[in-house]
Amino acid sequence: MTSAYIHIPFCEHICFYCDFNKVFLEGQPVDEYIQALIKEIRLTKEKYPSDDTETIYIGGGTPTSLSAKQLDALLKGVREELPFDDKNEFTVEANPGDLTLEKLQVLQNYGVNRLSMGVQSFDDRLLKKIGRKHSVQDVYDTMKIFDIADFRNVSIDLIFALPNQTLENFEDTLNKALSLDLPHYSMYSLILENKTMFYNWARQGRLHLPGIDTEGDMFEMAIDKMTKAGRNQYEVSNFSKPGMESRHNLVYWNNEHYYGLGAGASGYLGNVRYKNHGPIQHYLGPLREDKLPTITIDTLTKENQMEEQMFLGLRKIEGISIQQFENKFESSLDSVYGETITKLIKDEMLFKEGDRLALTDRGLILGNEVFKEFLLK
């Protein structure tokens, strides 16, 4: 079984912190893009057949910036080309304010059973400061649409350590988010990505961010409040009710295979990681000639795959299975990483419990320090 990530690069507005592959929607060849994407699915399936699609995730950009008619054409093509059982997980990303009842009903018609919504903050002042188009009221209005359609499997993203954000402000956002009583929440600290407006402003001294200590306090508060509300942390940045974890994201953290479809998308099939052309016309060009729009292909060595198994798997709170590692790579974990693991256990970053190797509470906060230790020199 293989999963599928499908990228819709169109946005009605560009956020100041975002470095995903995206373009302004206006004036773009959206209809041609949708048909090219369906063709890419067909060509990819011919090269890498699969009997079932374990999860489908349509991200962006902003998939819900498409019209209801365009969403219908996209989803019709996806369902025709990708084998999919309705018991599997089908997620679409949405923005508050973009999602109408008509669009939601189109999604439901084609078996979409999970929505991930970029809320980021429950403070209108901060939303403007980070370049979001929606308001807090838009979030509540979108929740009413979910109620009308009886759609319950909704996740929201929040970002913390935003410019001039205080601990009290973030606590208010957490409380309002939890009052929605959703099954899943994702929590990310602001990262200054290269070539974003925020990155440029920070270099010019125009961006005032909370210090590392405040950022750590925000993260610990999030873990505490989510846990008390029955949303268990199952991955560094993700919290859910039991059984409501994102099955698609677990594909990434379990280092399993997935198609990467659309402009700028990345995929992982066999021992190959590949990436598509990002600019729209560069993506469309090869597909007009019935060729795949791949720009880079990396063939992974066994060592590469072991590295990825470690730093992806350790993002999960349950960590990695030592036995599964040994079955997959026909090498004992100790023979490959024994010294590194011993050092990290001594530094109270990792712990072993039966078949599990996982991050400690300290390791969770300093995750990147742990992950880089598993890059084989």
N, C-alpha and C positions, 0 to 999 in steps of 0.2 A: 504494500500500500504506500501511496505517496500523497503528500498534501500539496496545496497550491496557494501561493501568494500572488495576487493580481493587483497591479498598481494603476491607479487613476491619477494622473499628475496635475489635474486641473483644480484651481482654487479661485474663489471670488475675491480673495484677499490674501496677502502674504504676511504671515506673522514675523515679528522681528527676530525671533530666536530660531526659526525653522531652517534646517539645512537639507530637508528631504527634497527629492527631485520633483519640482512643481513649477507651473507657469500660470499666469492669469488666464482665466477661462475665456474671456472675451476675445473673439477673432480667431480662436483656435479651431483646427479641423477635427472637432470632437466626434462627429459621426464616422469619419474615415478612421479615426483612432480606434473606435469601438470595433469596427469590422476587421481592422488589422490585428487587433488583440485576439479576436476570435480565430483568425487565421493562425496566429502564433500558437494558440493552444493546440490547434489541429496538427500543425507541423511538429510541435514538441512531443505530442502524444505518439506520432508516427515513429519518432526517434527513440522515445523512452515510454513504451506502453505501460499501463497500470490498470489493474482490474477494478480498483476502487479509489476514491479520493477521500482520505481520512478526515481532512479538514480543508475548508476553503476560507480564505481571508482576503477581502477586498479592501485595500487601504489606499492612502494617498499622501499628498494632495487631499482632496475632499470628494469622495465618491458621491455624496448627496448634493454636490453642486450641479450634477447632471439633472436634466429635466426628467420627469416621470417617463416620458416616451423613450429617452435615451437609456435610462436605467432598465426599462423593459427590454430594449434591444440587447443591451449588455448581458443581462441575466439570462435571457432566452438562449443566447449563444453559449454562455458558460455552462448552462445545464445540458445543452445538446452535446457539447464536446467533452465535458468531464463526467465520467461515471460517478454518481453520488447517491448515497442512501440517506433518506431523510432523518435517520437516527444519528447521522454524523453532524459535526458542527460547521455551520456556515455563518461567518461573521462579516459584517460590513461596518466600516467606520462612518461616523456621522458627525456633523457639527450642529450645535443648537442653533436654531433659526433657519437652517437649510432644509430640515426634514419636515415635510408636510404629511398629512394623513394619506394623501394620494400616493406619495412616494413610498411610505411605509407599507401600504397595501400591495404595491408592486413587489417590494422586497419579500413580503410574506407569501405572495403567490408563487414565488420561485424557490421557496424553502429556506430563506434566510431566517435563522432561529437565534441569532445573537447580534447585538449592536454594541459598538464601542464608541463612546462619545467624548470628544475633546472639550472638557469643561474648563480645566486648568485652575480656575479660582472662582470664589463666590464674592469677589470684591470688584465692582464695576470700575473703580479707579485703576486697580491693577490690571484688569483686562485691557483697558485702553493703553496702559503703559507698555504692555507686551505685544500690542498690535492685534489683539483679537477683535473680530468683527461683532461677536455676539455680546449680549448683556446677561446679567444674572436672571432677569425676567424671562429671557429666551429659553434658559434651561428649564424653568418651571413650566413654561408653555409647551415645550417639547415633551416633558413628563406627562402632561395632560393628553397629548396625542398617543403616547404609549398606553395610557389607561383606556382610552377609547378603543384602541385596536387590541386590547388585552395582550400586550406584548410585555413580557416580564424579564427576559434575559438580557439585561442592559448592564454594561460596565461604563464607568467614567474614569477619565485620566485627570489627575491633578499634578501641577508643578509647584515645587516649593523652592525657597531661597531666591525669590524673585526680587527685582530692584526695590530697595527700601522696604521690603516686607519684614514685619516683626513677627515674633513668636505668637503674640496675641492674635494678630491678623490671620496667621495660618491656622491657629486653633479654631477660629470662627469658621474658616472654610471647611475644616475637617468636620465640625459639628453639623454644618448645613449639608455637607455631602452625605454624612451618615443618616441624617434625618430623612433622606430619600429612601432608605431601607433597600438598597440595591444589592444584588448577589455578588458583585465584583467591583473592586477599585484598583486602579494602578496609580503609583506615586513616583514621580521622578524629580530629582533636583535639577535645577537649571544648569545646563552645560553651554558654555560659550563656544559654539561651533564656528569653524573657519568660514569666512565669506558671508556670514549673517550680519544683519544690521547691528545686533547686540555686540557682536565681536568687534566690529569697527568702532562702535561707541565706547566700548571698554578700553580699547587702545588709545582713544582720545581723552580718556579720563572722565567721560560723560555718564558712566554707569556706576551706580552705587549699590553694590550687592552685600547681603548679610555676610558676616565672617564665617569661617569654617566651623567655629564652635556653635554659632546659632543654627547653621545648617544641620549639624549633627543633632542638636536639641530638637529641631523640627522633625527629623527622621525618627528619633526615638519616641517623640510624642505621637507620630502617625502610627507606629507599631503598637504602642500602648492602647490608643483609642480604638484602632481597628480590632485588635485582639479582644478587648473588653466587649466590643459590639458583635463578637462572633464571626468576624472576618479574619480567618487565619492567614498568616503570611506564609505562602507556599513557595515564593521566589523572592529575591531581594526586593523587587519593586512592586510585587503583586499580592493582593489580599482577596480572599473569597470565602463565601459560605462553603462548608464541606460539599464536595461533588460539583461545585460550580466553577472550578478552575478553568482557565483558557486552554482548551485542548490544543489549539493551534500553536500558541506560544510554547507549550510543553514539547511540541515537535522540535522547535529550535533548541531548547535547553537539553533535550534528550539526544541531540545531535542526529536526528533522523532526516529522511530525504523529503525535499519539496521542490515543486516547479516554481521558478521565479518568472512571472509573466507581466509584460508591460514595460514602458519606458523606464530605464534605470533600475529595474528589478533584478534581484540576485536570486540564484537557485542553487540547490545542492543535490546532485544526482550521481549515484555510484560513488566514485572517488574524485568527482569533479565539482568544483564551485565555479559558477559562471555569472557574468553580469551583462545586462543589456545596455545598448546605447541609451543615454539619458535624453538629449535634445529630441524633441518630437519628430522633426523631419529626418534626423539620423536614424531614429527608430523605424519610421514608416518606410524609408527607402528600400531596405532589404526585403521587407514583407511585400512590397509592390512587385518584387521579382520572385516571390515565393521562397525567400531565404529567411533563416532565423536572424534576428537582429542582435546577435551576441557580439560584444566588443572584447571581453576578456574571458579566458578559460584557465583556471588553475587546477592542475592535477595534484591531489594531495598525496604525500607520502604517508606511510604508516605512522611516522613520528608526528606529522601534522595532524592526523586524525586523532591521535592520542592526546595531543595538546588541547584540541578543541573539545574532546570528551571531558577533559578535566575542567577547563575554565567555563564551559557552558553548563556542565552538570552541577558544578559547585554553586551556581547561582540559585539552585533549588534548595529550599530549607532542608529537605530530606537528604540532600547531597547526592553522592554517586554510590552505586552498588559495586563493591570491590569484585564480587564474583562476575557480574556482568561485564566489567572492564576486562577481566581475564578471559572470559569466553569470547568476547568480541575481537580481542587483539592477540590472543594466544601468548600472552606475556603476563607475568604476575605484576601487580601494581608496585610492589616493593622493589622488584628488579629494575623498574623504570624510574620510579619517583621516590624510592625509600628515604634517601637523605633529605629531600625537600620536605616530605611529609613529616619526618621526625622533627625537623627544624620548626615547621609551622605549628606542630602540636606543642612543642616546647614554648613557642612564642604566644600560645593561647589563641591562635587564629583558626585552628582546625581541631576536631575531635573525632575519634573512632568509636563506633558503638556497634558491635556485632559486624554485620556486612557493610555498614555505612561509614562513609567518610564525609564529613559535613563541616560547614563554617560554624564557629562559635559566635556568640553575640558580638564580640570584638571583631571577629573576621567579617561579619556582615557589614559593619560600618566601614571597615577598611578593605572591602572586597577586591578592589583593583590591585592593591598591594599583594594580595594572595594570588590572584589570577596570573600575574606576570611571572610568579615563581615557577609556573608550570610550562613556560616556554623553554623547550629543550635547546640548550646552547649549541 
